[in-house]
Amino acid sequence: MVRGQEEEFRMERSEPRFDQIRQILEAQRTQILKEAGRVVESGINNTNELFPDPTDMATREELEAFSLRLKEREKNLLRKIDLALDRLEEGRFGICEACDQPIEERRLLARPVTTLCIACKTEQENQEKRNHNPRGA
């Protein structure tokens, strides 16, 4: 893509056609933050519970570990949402990081935090499979 065309394309990307995606991202962000607030509030209220039975205590610890894994996933998603919103503001949204080609709007609607077009994502996944499944294993 020629430099002038690239700048024009990036300007187009910040047009109102991405308003729906911005709304989806902002709604997801709000939902995650709202849920995080509820989790913090319930955690504060439940910290004084003592379980004399080791089985009950183990169950609670397992649930807490599971909850921490979910919180980590939500934290990662929140970071991806913030980065996508930044790309929207900067006019870089919807451009594949790997090949600099436009990402299909259909893909962006399905996965607004994506940074790769379908072809590059497929190649990335295939590469990961090749790296994790060495031949002869």
C-alpha positions in Angstrom: 0.0 0.0 0.0 1.4 3.4 -0.9 2.0 5.8 2.0 -0.8 8.2 1.0 -3.2 5.4 0.4 -2.3 3.9 3.8 -3.0 7.2 5.6 -6.3 7.5 3.7 -7.2 3.9 4.6 -6.4 4.6 8.3 -8.5 7.7 8.3 -11.4 5.7 6.9 -11.0 3.1 9.7 -11.9 5.7 12.3 -15.2 6.5 10.5 -18.6 5.8 12.0 -18.8 2.3 10.6 -16.8 1.2 13.6 -19.2 2.8 16.0 -21.0 -0.6 16.5 -17.7 -2.3 17.3 -16.7 0.6 19.7 -20.0 0.1 21.5 -19.4 -3.7 21.7 -16.0 -3.1 23.2 -17.2 -0.5 25.6 -20.1 -2.7 26.8 -17.7 -5.6 27.3 -15.3 -3.3 29.3 -18.2 -2.0 31.4 -19.4 -5.6 32.1 -16.0 -6.8 33.1 -15.5 -3.9 35.5 -18.9 -4.3 36.9 -18.3 -8.0 37.6 -14.9 -7.3 39.1 -16.6 -4.9 41.5 -19.0 -7.5 42.5 -16.3 -10.1 43.0 -14.2 -7.7 45.1 -17.3 -6.8 47.2 -18.2 -10.5 47.8 -14.6 -11.3 48.6 -14.5 -8.6 51.3 -17.7 -10.0 52.8 -16.5 -13.7 52.8 -12.9 -13.3 54.1 -13.9 -14.0 57.7 -15.3 -17.5 57.0 -13.4 -20.3 58.7 -13.8 -23.9 57.8 -12.8 -26.3 60.5 -13.3 -29.3 58.2 -10.3 -29.8 55.9 -12.5 -30.9 53.0 -14.6 -27.7 53.2 -11.4 -25.7 53.3 -9.9 -27.5 50.3 -13.1 -27.0 48.4 -13.0 -23.3 49.1 -9.3 -23.0 48.2 -10.1 -24.8 44.9 -12.9 -22.4 44.2 -10.7 -19.4 45.0 -8.0 -20.8 42.6 -10.6 -21.2 39.9 -11.8 -17.7 40.6 -8.3 -16.3 40.3 -7.8 -18.0 36.9 -11.1 -16.4 35.7 -10.0 -13.0 37.0 -6.7 -13.4 35.1 -8.6 -14.2 31.9 -10.8 -11.2 32.5 -7.8 -9.0 33.2 -6.2 -10.1 29.9 -9.5 -9.5 28.0 -9.8 -6.0 29.6 -6.2 -5.2 28.4 -7.1 -6.4 24.9 -10.3 -4.3 24.9 -8.3 -1.2 26.0 -5.7 -1.8 23.2 -8.5 -2.2 20.6 -10.1 1.0 21.8 -6.7 2.7 21.5 -6.3 1.4 17.9 -9.8 2.8 17.2 -8.8 6.2 18.4 -5.5 6.1 16.5 -7.1 4.9 13.3 -5.2 1.7 13.3 -8.2 -0.5 14.1 -9.0 -3.3 11.7 -5.6 -3.6 10.2 -3.8 -7.0 10.5 -0.6 -6.7 12.5 1.1 -9.4 10.4 0.3 -8.5 6.8 -1.1 -4.9 7.1 -4.2 -5.8 5.2 -7.7 -4.9 6.3 -9.4 -7.4 8.6 -12.9 -8.4 7.5 -15.6 -6.4 9.3 -17.4 -9.7 9.9 -14.4 -11.0 11.9 -14.1 -7.7 13.8 -17.8 -7.9 14.8 -17.3 -11.5 16.0 -14.0 -10.8 17.8 -13.5 -7.1 18.2 -10.2 -7.4 20.0 -8.6 -9.3 17.2 -5.3 -8.0 15.7 -4.9 -10.6 12.9 -6.9 -11.3 9.7 -8.3 -14.8 9.3 -5.4 -16.0 7.0 -2.7 -14.8 9.4 -4.5 -16.2 12.5 -4.9 -19.5 10.7 -1.2 -19.5 9.9 -0.3 -18.6 13.5 -2.5 -21.5 14.9 -0.9 -23.9 12.4 2.6 -22.8 13.4 1.7 -23.3 17.1 0.4 -26.8 16.3 3.6 -27.6 14.5 5.7 -26.3 17.4 3.7 -28.2 20.0 3.4 -31.5 18.1 6.9 -32.4 16.8 6.9 -35.2 14.3 7.6 -38.7 15.7 6.2 -37.8 19.1 
